[in-house]
Every structure is written in structure tokens, then in C-alpha cells.
């Protein structure tokens, strides 16, 4: 589902590493997927990302759409980073511990 980019950044973007469970995928470089959502309840997906080989390219795509960009590089919460212009926290209301900043987040 595609949407026009608004004039002001809105919502949030989720990016995650896409695991390929097939044996022939072992040793291949990681691939990243993501989507932009409106940040409301119920959630409405505004746009699906095209997929990326480089996570920093995914961050650039996310930052063009939303102030909050979350990137997950592994299977649990310890692998979630905040990569947007607004630092994401563990709770949607902005409370809780902030996620660690994505390396290079200020430059992406």
C-alpha cells in the first residue's frame, strides 16, 4: 500500500532484518524490510518499504517519512535501535527507557 508523503513527518517507521530460514540462505548478506505507519490505534500502514541490503539506506527511507524510526537487527528487544530524528522509547507514550541510538543515526 503506497501513500503520498505528507509535508510534515508523521507516524513511525519499523525496519527489521528479514530472516531467511532456507538452508541455502546461510552465509548470504542480511536483507532489511520495513513499513511506515500512521502511529495511531488501530495501526494503518501507509507504505511498505522496497527492501534494502544496507540498513543505513533503510534508515534514510524511514527518516524521509517519520520522526521515529525503529530498526531491529536481531530476534529480541536488545537488538532494537532508535534511528529517527526523535529518540524512540520502549513505550509508545514516550515514557520508558530510550532505545539505544543507531550507530551513525545523526549522519544517516
NORJO-V368914 format. One record per residue. N is the residue number from 0. SS is DSSP state (hx for helix, st for strand, lp for the rest). PHI is phi in radians with two decimals (999 if undefined). Layout:
n=N ss=SS phi=PHI
n=N ss=SS phi=PHI
//
This chain:
n=0 ss=lp phi=999
n=1 ss=lp phi=-1.88
n=2 ss=lp phi=-2.42
n=3 ss=lp phi=-1.25
n=4 ss=lp phi=-1.24
n=5 ss=lp phi=-1.31
n=6 ss=lp phi=-1.14
n=7 ss=lp phi=-1.89
n=8 ss=lp phi=-1.13
n=9 ss=lp phi=-2.60
n=10 ss=lp phi=1.25
n=11 ss=st phi=-2.61
n=12 ss=st phi=-2.09
n=13 ss=st phi=-1.91
n=14 ss=st phi=-2.20
n=15 ss=st phi=-2.57
n=16 ss=st phi=-1.22
n=17 ss=st phi=-1.69
n=18 ss=lp phi=-1.46
n=19 ss=lp phi=-1.94
n=20 ss=lp phi=-1.33
n=21 ss=lp phi=-1.18
n=22 ss=hx phi=-0.98
n=23 ss=hx phi=-1.22
n=24 ss=hx phi=-1.50
n=25 ss=lp phi=-1.06
n=26 ss=lp phi=1.57
n=27 ss=lp phi=-1.37
n=28 ss=lp phi=-1.09
n=29 ss=lp phi=-1.17
n=30 ss=st phi=-2.14
n=31 ss=st phi=-2.03
n=32 ss=st phi=-2.17
n=33 ss=st phi=-2.97
n=34 ss=st phi=-2.59
n=35 ss=st phi=-1.87
n=36 ss=st phi=-2.21
n=37 ss=lp phi=-1.32
n=38 ss=lp phi=1.40
n=39 ss=lp phi=-1.85
n=40 ss=lp phi=-2.03
n=41 ss=lp phi=-1.24
n=42 ss=lp phi=-1.19
n=43 ss=lp phi=-2.14
n=44 ss=st phi=-1.32
n=45 ss=st phi=-1.59
n=46 ss=st phi=-2.84
n=47 ss=st phi=-1.59
n=48 ss=lp phi=-1.27
n=49 ss=lp phi=-1.34
n=50 ss=lp phi=1.64
n=51 ss=st phi=-2.50
n=52 ss=lp phi=-1.54
n=53 ss=lp phi=-1.89
n=54 ss=hx phi=-1.09
n=55 ss=hx phi=-1.17
n=56 ss=hx phi=-1.15
n=57 ss=hx phi=-1.13
n=58 ss=hx phi=-1.10
n=59 ss=hx phi=-1.04
n=60 ss=hx phi=-1.05
n=61 ss=hx phi=-1.13
n=62 ss=hx phi=-1.15
n=63 ss=lp phi=-1.32
n=64 ss=lp phi=-2.09
n=65 ss=lp phi=-2.50
n=66 ss=lp phi=-1.31
n=67 ss=st phi=-1.89
n=68 ss=st phi=-2.23
n=69 ss=st phi=-1.87
n=70 ss=st phi=-2.20
n=71 ss=st phi=-1.97
n=72 ss=lp phi=-1.86
n=73 ss=lp phi=-2.68
n=74 ss=lp phi=-1.48
n=75 ss=lp phi=-2.42
n=76 ss=hx phi=-1.11
n=77 ss=hx phi=-1.25
n=78 ss=hx phi=-1.87
n=79 ss=st phi=-1.76
n=80 ss=st phi=-2.20
n=81 ss=st phi=-1.65
n=82 ss=lp phi=-2.16
n=83 ss=lp phi=-1.58
n=84 ss=lp phi=-1.34
n=85 ss=lp phi=-1.90
n=86 ss=lp phi=-1.19
n=87 ss=lp phi=-1.43
n=88 ss=st phi=-2.03
n=89 ss=lp phi=-1.26
n=90 ss=lp phi=-2.10
n=91 ss=lp phi=-1.09
n=92 ss=lp phi=-1.45
n=93 ss=lp phi=1.58
n=94 ss=lp phi=-1.65
n=95 ss=lp phi=1.57
n=96 ss=lp phi=-1.12
n=97 ss=st phi=-1.27
n=98 ss=lp phi=-1.22
n=99 ss=st phi=-1.09
n=100 ss=st phi=-1.32
n=101 ss=lp phi=-1.09
n=102 ss=lp phi=-1.00
n=103 ss=lp phi=1.43
n=104 ss=lp phi=-1.01
n=105 ss=lp phi=-1.29
n=106 ss=lp phi=-1.73
n=107 ss=lp phi=-1.18
//
